[in-house]
Amino acid sequence: MFAKIIDRKPETVAFTRTDDGKYALIFDELPLFLFVSTDGNGSYDQTFVNGKWLNDIAAITIKSEATEVTRYSVDKYVCVSGEETE
């Protein structure tokens, strides 16, 4: 498998507070990869690739280095309720 390098400029984002007091990140373009951990212990982490939520992940390893393409690997559940991911 070969990585397809996309010519995109890096984007700096910051948390914004909405009128109803919630937090938001505003992007100019859809992030290619987004990992969210709301409690820090993995009980309800969410991973999005090209805007699609990968809902069948049991574990994820992310490798991001300044001079390399970011990579991730996942362990998946054998049985998942709901839509399967590719």
LODRENLO-11100 format. One record per atom (N, C-alpha, C): residue number from 0; residue in three letters; atom name; x, y, z. Coordinates in pm, 1 decimal, m for minus. Layout:
! LODRENLO-11100
@n:NUM&res:ALA&atom:CA&xx:X&yy:Y&zz:Z
...
***
This chain:
! LODRENLO-11100
@n:0&res:MET&atom:N&xx:84.2&yy:m116.7&zz:0.0
@n:0&res:MET&atom:CA&xx:0.0&yy:0.0&zz:0.0
@n:0&res:MET&atom:C&xx:89.3&yy:123.6&zz:0.0
@n:1&res:PHE&atom:N&xx:52.0&yy:219.0&zz:m83.7
@n:1&res:PHE&atom:CA&xx:128.0&yy:342.3&zz:m94.2
@n:1&res:PHE&atom:C&xx:44.7&yy:458.8&zz:m42.9
@n:2&res:ALA&atom:N&xx:109.0&yy:549.9&zz:27.2
@n:2&res:ALA&atom:CA&xx:40.2&yy:669.5&zz:75.9
@n:2&res:ALA&atom:C&xx:26.5&yy:768.2&zz:m38.2
@n:3&res:LYS&atom:N&xx:m90.0&yy:825.6&zz:m50.2
@n:3&res:LYS&atom:CA&xx:m112.4&yy:930.6&zz:m148.4
@n:3&res:LYS&atom:C&xx:m89.4&yy:1063.8&zz:m77.8
@n:4&res:ILE&atom:N&xx:14.2&yy:1133.1&zz:m117.0
@n:4&res:ILE&atom:CA&xx:47.5&yy:1260.9&zz:m55.8
@n:4&res:ILE&atom:C&xx:m41.8&yy:1368.4&zz:m117.4
@n:5&res:ILE&atom:N&xx:m112.3&yy:1439.3&zz:m32.5
@n:5&res:ILE&atom:CA&xx:m202.7&yy:1544.1&zz:m77.9
@n:5&res:ILE&atom:C&xx:m137.4&yy:1678.4&zz:m50.5
@n:6&res:ASP&atom:N&xx:m140.8&yy:1764.5&zz:m149.5
@n:6&res:ASP&atom:CA&xx:m79.3&yy:1896.6&zz:m136.4
@n:6&res:ASP&atom:C&xx:m177.2&yy:1990.5&zz:m66.0
@n:7&res:ARG&atom:N&xx:m172.4&yy:1989.4&zz:66.6
@n:7&res:ARG&atom:CA&xx:m255.3&yy:2078.6&zz:147.5
@n:7&res:ARG&atom:C&xx:m166.3&yy:2157.2&zz:240.2
@n:8&res:LYS&atom:N&xx:m202.2&yy:2280.9&zz:261.4
@n:8&res:LYS&atom:CA&xx:m127.1&yy:2362.4&zz:356.1
@n:8&res:LYS&atom:C&xx:m171.1&yy:2326.5&zz:497.3
@n:9&res:PRO&atom:N&xx:m77.3&yy:2321.3&zz:591.0
@n:9&res:PRO&atom:CA&xx:m115.3&yy:2295.9&zz:730.1
@n:9&res:PRO&atom:C&xx:m208.8&yy:2405.6&zz:779.8
@n:10&res:GLU&atom:N&xx:m297.9&yy:2365.3&zz:866.5
@n:10&res:GLU&atom:CA&xx:m397.1&yy:2458.8&zz:917.9
@n:10&res:GLU&atom:C&xx:m383.5&yy:2467.8&zz:1069.4
@n:11&res:THR&atom:N&xx:m380.5&yy:2586.4&zz:1122.3
@n:11&res:THR&atom:CA&xx:m377.4&yy:2606.1&zz:1266.2
@n:11&res:THR&atom:C&xx:m520.0&yy:2625.3&zz:1313.5
@n:12&res:VAL&atom:N&xx:m560.3&yy:2545.2&zz:1412.5
@n:12&res:VAL&atom:CA&xx:m695.9&yy:2557.4&zz:1467.0
@n:12&res:VAL&atom:C&xx:m687.5&yy:2587.9&zz:1615.8
@n:13&res:ALA&atom:N&xx:m791.9&yy:2644.2&zz:1667.0
@n:13&res:ALA&atom:CA&xx:m800.6&yy:2674.9&zz:1809.2
@n:13&res:ALA&atom:C&xx:m943.7&yy:2652.3&zz:1854.4
@n:14&res:PHE&atom:N&xx:m960.9&yy:2623.0&zz:1981.5
@n:14&res:PHE&atom:CA&xx:m1094.7&yy:2604.7&zz:2035.3
@n:14&res:PHE&atom:C&xx:m1168.8&yy:2737.7&zz:2034.9
@n:15&res:THR&atom:N&xx:m1295.2&yy:2730.5&zz:1998.5
@n:15&res:THR&atom:CA&xx:m1384.2&yy:2844.7&zz:1997.1
@n:15&res:THR&atom:C&xx:m1502.2&yy:2813.2&zz:2088.0
@n:16&res:ARG&atom:N&xx:m1551.5&yy:2910.9&zz:2157.9
@n:16&res:ARG&atom:CA&xx:m1668.5&yy:2892.7&zz:2244.0
@n:16&res:ARG&atom:C&xx:m1790.8&yy:2940.1&zz:2167.3
@n:17&res:THR&atom:N&xx:m1891.7&yy:2854.7&zz:2155.2
@n:17&res:THR&atom:CA&xx:m2013.5&yy:2891.4&zz:2083.5
@n:17&res:THR&atom:C&xx:m2105.4&yy:2972.9&zz:2173.9
@n:18&res:ASP&atom:N&xx:m2210.5&yy:3027.5&zz:2116.3
@n:18&res:ASP&atom:CA&xx:m2305.4&yy:3109.2&zz:2192.4
@n:18&res:ASP&atom:C&xx:m2372.2&yy:3030.9&zz:2304.7
@n:19&res:ASP&atom:N&xx:m2387.2&yy:2898.9&zz:2286.5
@n:19&res:ASP&atom:CA&xx:m2451.5&yy:2817.8&zz:2391.4
@n:19&res:ASP&atom:C&xx:m2350.5&yy:2757.3&zz:2489.2
@n:20&res:GLY&atom:N&xx:m2223.4&yy:2804.4&zz:2483.8
@n:20&res:GLY&atom:CA&xx:m2122.8&yy:2762.2&zz:2580.4
@n:20&res:GLY&atom:C&xx:m2046.8&yy:2635.8&zz:2546.4
@n:21&res:LYS&atom:N&xx:m2073.4&yy:2576.8&zz:2429.2
@n:21&res:LYS&atom:CA&xx:m2001.5&yy:2455.9&zz:2388.8
@n:21&res:LYS&atom:C&xx:m1870.6&yy:2493.8&zz:2322.2
@n:22&res:TYR&atom:N&xx:m1780.4&yy:2396.6&zz:2314.1
@n:22&res:TYR&atom:CA&xx:m1651.7&yy:2417.8&zz:2247.8
@n:22&res:TYR&atom:C&xx:m1657.1&yy:2361.7&zz:2107.0
@n:23&res:ALA&atom:N&xx:m1585.2&yy:2427.2&zz:2016.0
@n:23&res:ALA&atom:CA&xx:m1581.7&yy:2383.6&zz:1876.8
@n:23&res:ALA&atom:C&xx:m1443.4&yy:2410.1&zz:1819.5
@n:24&res:LEU&atom:N&xx:m1404.0&yy:2327.2&zz:1724.8
@n:24&res:LEU&atom:CA&xx:m1285.7&yy:2351.8&zz:1642.5
@n:24&res:LEU&atom:C&xx:m1336.8&yy:2383.1&zz:1502.6
@n:25&res:ILE&atom:N&xx:m1292.0&yy:2491.2&zz:1445.2
@n:25&res:ILE&atom:CA&xx:m1336.6&yy:2532.3&zz:1312.9
@n:25&res:ILE&atom:C&xx:m1222.4&yy:2508.7&zz:1214.2
@n:26&res:PHE&atom:N&xx:m1251.4&yy:2434.4&zz:1108.3
@n:26&res:PHE&atom:CA&xx:m1152.5&yy:2403.0&zz:1005.8
@n:26&res:PHE&atom:C&xx:m1194.8&yy:2466.9&zz:874.0
@n:27&res:ASP&atom:N&xx:m1097.8&yy:2510.9&zz:794.2
@n:27&res:ASP&atom:CA&xx:m1127.3&yy:2558.8&zz:658.8
@n:27&res:ASP&atom:C&xx:m1161.0&yy:2441.5&zz:567.5
@n:28&res:GLU&atom:N&xx:m1096.0&yy:2326.8&zz:591.0
@n:28&res:GLU&atom:CA&xx:m1121.0&yy:2205.4&zz:512.9
@n:28&res:GLU&atom:C&xx:m1143.3&yy:2089.8&zz:609.1
@n:29&res:LEU&atom:N&xx:m1210.6&yy:1986.8&zz:562.1
@n:29&res:LEU&atom:CA&xx:m1234.6&yy:1868.0&zz:641.9
@n:29&res:LEU&atom:C&xx:m1100.9&yy:1804.5&zz:680.1
@n:30&res:PRO&atom:N&xx:m1076.2&yy:1780.0&zz:809.0
@n:30&res:PRO&atom:CA&xx:m949.7&yy:1716.3&zz:847.7
@n:30&res:PRO&atom:C&xx:m940.0&yy:1575.3&zz:789.2
@n:31&res:LEU&atom:N&xx:m821.4&yy:1538.6&zz:744.3
@n:31&res:LEU&atom:CA&xx:m801.6&yy:1403.9&zz:691.0
@n:31&res:LEU&atom:C&xx:m803.4&yy:1300.4&zz:802.4
@n:32&res:PHE&atom:N&xx:m757.7&yy:1339.6&zz:921.9
@n:32&res:PHE&atom:CA&xx:m751.7&yy:1248.2&zz:1036.0
@n:32&res:PHE&atom:C&xx:m778.3&yy:1329.1&zz:1161.8
@n:33&res:LEU&atom:N&xx:m869.3&yy:1279.5&zz:1245.5
@n:33&res:LEU&atom:CA&xx:m901.9&yy:1348.5&zz:1369.3
@n:33&res:LEU&atom:C&xx:m925.6&yy:1245.1&zz:1478.3
@n:34&res:PHE&atom:N&xx:m854.2&yy:1259.2&zz:1589.9
@n:34&res:PHE&atom:CA&xx:m868.9&yy:1169.9&zz:1704.2
@n:34&res:PHE&atom:C&xx:m915.0&yy:1253.2&zz:1822.6
@n:35&res:VAL&atom:N&xx:m1023.2&yy:1209.3&zz:1889.2
@n:35&res:VAL&atom:CA&xx:m1079.8&yy:1283.0&zz:2001.6
@n:35&res:VAL&atom:C&xx:m1091.6&yy:1189.8&zz:2121.0
@n:36&res:SER&atom:N&xx:m1038.0&yy:1231.7&zz:2233.9
@n:36&res:SER&atom:CA&xx:m1053.0&yy:1158.0&zz:2359.0
@n:36&res:SER&atom:C&xx:m1117.3&yy:1252.2&zz:2460.0
@n:37&res:THR&atom:N&xx:m1241.3&yy:1223.3&zz:2498.3
@n:37&res:THR&atom:CA&xx:m1312.3&yy:1313.8&zz:2588.2
@n:37&res:THR&atom:C&xx:m1282.2&yy:1289.2&zz:2734.8
@n:38&res:ASP&atom:N&xx:m1233.9&yy:1167.4&zz:2769.1
@n:38&res:ASP&atom:CA&xx:m1207.0&yy:1139.9&zz:2909.9
@n:38&res:ASP&atom:C&xx:m1063.9&yy:1094.3&zz:2937.0
@n:39&res:GLY&atom:N&xx:m983.3&yy:1077.7&zz:2834.3
@n:39&res:GLY&atom:CA&xx:m842.4&yy:1046.8&zz:2851.9
@n:39&res:GLY&atom:C&xx:m808.1&yy:902.8&zz:2884.0
@n:40&res:ASN&atom:N&xx:m906.9&yy:814.7&zz:2897.0
@n:40&res:ASN&atom:CA&xx:m871.3&yy:675.8&zz:2928.2
@n:40&res:ASN&atom:C&xx:m917.3&yy:576.2&zz:2822.9
@n:41&res:GLY&atom:N&xx:m963.0&yy:623.2&zz:2709.1
@n:41&res:GLY&atom:CA&xx:m994.9&yy:534.0&zz:2597.9
@n:41&res:GLY&atom:C&xx:m1133.5&yy:474.0&zz:2600.7
@n:42&res:SER&atom:N&xx:m1214.1&yy:506.4&zz:2700.5
@n:42&res:SER&atom:CA&xx:m1345.6&yy:444.7&zz:2708.2
@n:42&res:SER&atom:C&xx:m1440.3&yy:494.0&zz:2600.0
@n:43&res:TYR&atom:N&xx:m1419.6&yy:614.0&zz:2550.7
@n:43&res:TYR&atom:CA&xx:m1504.1&yy:663.1&zz:2441.9
@n:43&res:TYR&atom:C&xx:m1424.4&yy:754.4&zz:2349.6
@n:44&res:ASP&atom:N&xx:m1310.9&yy:705.3&zz:2302.2
@n:44&res:ASP&atom:CA&xx:m1233.6&yy:780.2&zz:2203.6
@n:44&res:ASP&atom:C&xx:m1302.4&yy:769.0&zz:2068.6
@n:45&res:GLN&atom:N&xx:m1286.6&yy:871.1&zz:1987.3
@n:45&res:GLN&atom:CA&xx:m1342.9&yy:869.4&zz:1853.1
@n:45&res:GLN&atom:C&xx:m1233.9&yy:902.1&zz:1751.8
@n:46&res:THR&atom:N&xx:m1234.0&yy:829.6&zz:1641.4
@n:46&res:THR&atom:CA&xx:m1138.2&yy:849.9&zz:1533.4
@n:46&res:THR&atom:C&xx:m1215.6&yy:873.5&zz:1404.7
@n:47&res:PHE&atom:N&xx:m1178.1&yy:979.7&zz:1333.8
@n:47&res:PHE&atom:CA&xx:m1241.3&yy:1013.5&zz:1206.7
@n:47&res:PHE&atom:C&xx:m1133.9&yy:1014.6&zz:1098.2
@n:48&res:VAL&atom:N&xx:m1161.0&yy:949.7&zz:986.2
@n:48&res:VAL&atom:CA&xx:m1071.3&yy:950.7&zz:870.4
@n:48&res:VAL&atom:C&xx:m1152.3&yy:1003.5&zz:752.5
@n:49&res:ASN&atom:N&xx:m1105.9&yy:1113.8&zz:694.6
@n:49&res:ASN&atom:CA&xx:m1177.8&yy:1179.6&zz:585.2
@n:49&res:ASN&atom:C&xx:m1322.8&yy:1207.5&zz:622.5
@n:50&res:GLY&atom:N&xx:m1346.6&yy:1244.9&zz:747.4
@n:50&res:GLY&atom:CA&xx:m1480.0&yy:1280.0&zz:793.0
@n:50&res:GLY&atom:C&xx:m1567.8&yy:1164.3&zz:834.2
@n:51&res:LYS&atom:N&xx:m1519.9&yy:1042.3&zz:817.2
@n:51&res:LYS&atom:CA&xx:m1600.4&yy:924.6&zz:851.5
@n:51&res:LYS&atom:C&xx:m1555.3&yy:868.3&zz:986.6
@n:52&res:TRP&atom:N&xx:m1650.8&yy:848.9&zz:1078.0
@n:52&res:TRP&atom:CA&xx:m1622.2&yy:794.4&zz:1209.8
@n:52&res:TRP&atom:C&xx:m1595.1&yy:645.6&zz:1198.4
@n:53&res:LEU&atom:N&xx:m1479.8&yy:602.2&zz:1246.7
@n:53&res:LEU&atom:CA&xx:m1445.8&yy:460.1&zz:1250.4
@n:53&res:LEU&atom:C&xx:m1498.3&yy:404.9&zz:1382.1
@n:54&res:ASN&atom:N&xx:m1613.3&yy:341.7&zz:1379.3
@n:54&res:ASN&atom:CA&xx:m1680.9&yy:303.1&zz:1502.1
@n:54&res:ASN&atom:C&xx:m1652.1&yy:160.2&zz:1547.1
@n:55&res:ASP&atom:N&xx:m1561.3&yy:91.6&zz:1480.9
@n:55&res:ASP&atom:CA&xx:m1532.9&yy:m47.7&zz:1517.2
@n:55&res:ASP&atom:C&xx:m1389.8&yy:m67.2&zz:1568.8
@n:56&res:ILE&atom:N&xx:m1331.2&yy:37.6&zz:1621.3
@n:56&res:ILE&atom:CA&xx:m1192.3&yy:31.9&zz:1667.8
@n:56&res:ILE&atom:C&xx:m1185.7&yy:m9.9&zz:1814.1
@n:57&res:ALA&atom:N&xx:m1105.1&yy:m111.9&zz:1841.1
@n:57&res:ALA&atom:CA&xx:m1080.4&yy:m155.2&zz:1979.4
@n:57&res:ALA&atom:C&xx:m958.5&yy:m82.5&zz:2036.6
@n:58&res:ALA&atom:N&xx:m859.5&yy:m54.3&zz:1951.1
@n:58&res:ALA&atom:CA&xx:m737.4&yy:14.5&zz:1993.9
@n:58&res:ALA&atom:C&xx:m675.9&yy:84.5&zz:1873.2
@n:59&res:ILE&atom:N&xx:m606.7&yy:194.5&zz:1899.4
@n:59&res:ILE&atom:CA&xx:m541.3&yy:268.5&zz:1790.9
@n:59&res:ILE&atom:C&xx:m402.0&yy:311.1&zz:1835.4
@n:60&res:THR&atom:N&xx:m307.3&yy:305.1&zz:1741.7
@n:60&res:THR&atom:CA&xx:m172.5&yy:356.6&zz:1762.9
@n:60&res:THR&atom:C&xx:m148.1&yy:462.0&zz:1656.5
@n:61&res:ILE&atom:N&xx:m106.5&yy:580.2&zz:1698.7
@n:61&res:ILE&atom:CA&xx:m82.4&yy:691.0&zz:1606.8
@n:61&res:ILE&atom:C&xx:65.0&yy:727.0&zz:1612.1
@n:62&res:LYS&atom:N&xx:126.6&yy:736.4&zz:1494.4
@n:62&res:LYS&atom:CA&xx:267.6&yy:774.9&zz:1486.3
@n:62&res:LYS&atom:C&xx:276.1&yy:901.3&zz:1400.7
@n:63&res:SER&atom:N&xx:314.0&yy:1009.7&zz:1466.0
@n:63&res:SER&atom:CA&xx:322.8&yy:1137.2&zz:1396.8
@n:63&res:SER&atom:C&xx:458.9&yy:1199.5&zz:1425.7
@n:64&res:GLU&atom:N&xx:536.4&yy:1221.7&zz:1320.5
@n:64&res:GLU&atom:CA&xx:667.9&yy:1283.1&zz:1331.5
@n:64&res:GLU&atom:C&xx:673.1&yy:1404.1&zz:1240.0
@n:65&res:ALA&atom:N&xx:751.8&yy:1502.4&zz:1277.5
@n:65&res:ALA&atom:CA&xx:756.4&yy:1629.1&zz:1204.7
@n:65&res:ALA&atom:C&xx:792.8&yy:1612.3&zz:1057.2
@n:66&res:THR&atom:N&xx:878.6&yy:1518.4&zz:1024.8
@n:66&res:THR&atom:CA&xx:925.1&yy:1505.9&zz:886.7
@n:66&res:THR&atom:C&xx:865.9&yy:1385.4&zz:813.3
@n:67&res:GLU&atom:N&xx:766.3&yy:1320.7&zz:871.3
@n:67&res:GLU&atom:CA&xx:707.4&yy:1200.1&zz:812.1
@n:67&res:GLU&atom:C&xx:556.6&yy:1215.6&zz:797.1
@n:68&res:VAL&atom:N&xx:499.7&yy:1136.2&zz:708.6
@n:68&res:VAL&atom:CA&xx:355.1&yy:1130.1&zz:694.7
@n:68&res:VAL&atom:C&xx:298.6&yy:1062.2&zz:819.5
@n:69&res:THR&atom:N&xx:193.9&yy:1119.7&zz:878.5
@n:69&res:THR&atom:CA&xx:131.5&yy:1059.7&zz:996.3
@n:69&res:THR&atom:C&xx:73.9&yy:923.7&zz:959.0
@n:70&res:ARG&atom:N&xx:96.7&yy:825.5&zz:1048.5
@n:70&res:ARG&atom:CA&xx:47.7&yy:689.5&zz:1025.5
@n:70&res:ARG&atom:C&xx:m31.9&yy:645.0&zz:1146.4
@n:71&res:TYR&atom:N&xx:m124.9&yy:554.6&zz:1122.1
@n:71&res:TYR&atom:CA&xx:m199.1&yy:495.8&zz:1233.4
@n:71&res:TYR&atom:C&xx:m225.8&yy:348.7&zz:1202.5
@n:72&res:SER&atom:N&xx:m238.3&yy:271.5&zz:1308.1
@n:72&res:SER&atom:CA&xx:m277.7&yy:130.8&zz:1293.3
@n:72&res:SER&atom:C&xx:m385.8&yy:104.1&zz:1396.9
@n:73&res:VAL&atom:N&xx:m476.8&yy:13.3&zz:1363.2
@n:73&res:VAL&atom:CA&xx:m589.7&yy:m14.0&zz:1451.4
@n:73&res:VAL&atom:C&xx:m607.4&yy:m163.1&zz:1474.2
@n:74&res:ASP&atom:N&xx:m660.7&yy:m194.4&zz:1591.1
@n:74&res:ASP&atom:CA&xx:m713.8&yy:m326.5&zz:1620.4
@n:74&res:ASP&atom:C&xx:m864.5&yy:m309.9&zz:1616.9
@n:75&res:LYS&atom:N&xx:m933.4&yy:m402.9&zz:1551.8
@n:75&res:LYS&atom:CA&xx:m1078.0&yy:m391.9&zz:1538.6
@n:75&res:LYS&atom:C&xx:m1148.4&yy:m501.9&zz:1615.7
@n:76&res:TYR&atom:N&xx:m1272.7&yy:m473.4&zz:1651.2
@n:76&res:TYR&atom:CA&xx:m1357.6&yy:m574.0&zz:1714.1
@n:76&res:TYR&atom:C&xx:m1400.9&yy:m677.2&zz:1609.7
@n:77&res:VAL&atom:N&xx:m1417.6&yy:m800.6&zz:1651.8
@n:77&res:VAL&atom:CA&xx:m1464.9&yy:m905.6&zz:1561.7
@n:77&res:VAL&atom:C&xx:m1613.0&yy:m885.1&zz:1529.4
@n:78&res:CYS&atom:N&xx:m1690.1&yy:m848.4&zz:1629.7
@n:78&res:CYS&atom:CA&xx:m1834.4&yy:m831.1&zz:1612.1
@n:78&res:CYS&atom:C&xx:m1871.1&yy:m688.4&zz:1649.4
@n:79&res:VAL&atom:N&xx:m1936.0&yy:m618.8&zz:1555.1
@n:79&res:VAL&atom:CA&xx:m1971.2&yy:m479.4&zz:1578.6
@n:79&res:VAL&atom:C&xx:m2119.3&yy:m461.5&zz:1548.5
@n:80&res:SER&atom:N&xx:m2188.1&yy:m393.1&zz:1635.4
@n:80&res:SER&atom:CA&xx:m2327.8&yy:m360.4&zz:1613.6
@n:80&res:SER&atom:C&xx:m2333.1&yy:m231.3&zz:1533.2
@n:81&res:GLY&atom:N&xx:m2407.8&yy:m229.7&zz:1425.5
@n:81&res:GLY&atom:CA&xx:m2419.5&yy:m109.0&zz:1344.7
@n:81&res:GLY&atom:C&xx:m2340.8&yy:m121.1&zz:1216.5
@n:82&res:GLU&atom:N&xx:m2317.6&yy:m7.6&zz:1153.1
@n:82&res:GLU&atom:CA&xx:m2250.0&yy:m2.6&zz:1024.0
@n:82&res:GLU&atom:C&xx:m2103.2&yy:m38.3&zz:1037.0
@n:83&res:GLU&atom:N&xx:m2055.4&yy:m120.9&zz:945.5
@n:83&res:GLU&atom:CA&xx:m1914.0&yy:m155.9&zz:943.6
@n:83&res:GLU&atom:C&xx:m1835.5&yy:m51.3&zz:866.3
@n:84&res:THR&atom:N&xx:m1709.1&yy:m35.6&zz:900.3
@n:84&res:THR&atom:CA&xx:m1622.2&yy:55.3&zz:826.8
@n:84&res:THR&atom:C&xx:m1536.3&yy:m25.9&zz:732.3
@n:85&res:GLU&atom:N&xx:m1481.3&yy:43.5&zz:634.1
@n:85&res:GLU&atom:CA&xx:m1396.6&yy:m25.1&zz:535.7
@n:85&res:GLU&atom:C&xx:m1257.3&yy:m47.3&zz:589.3
***
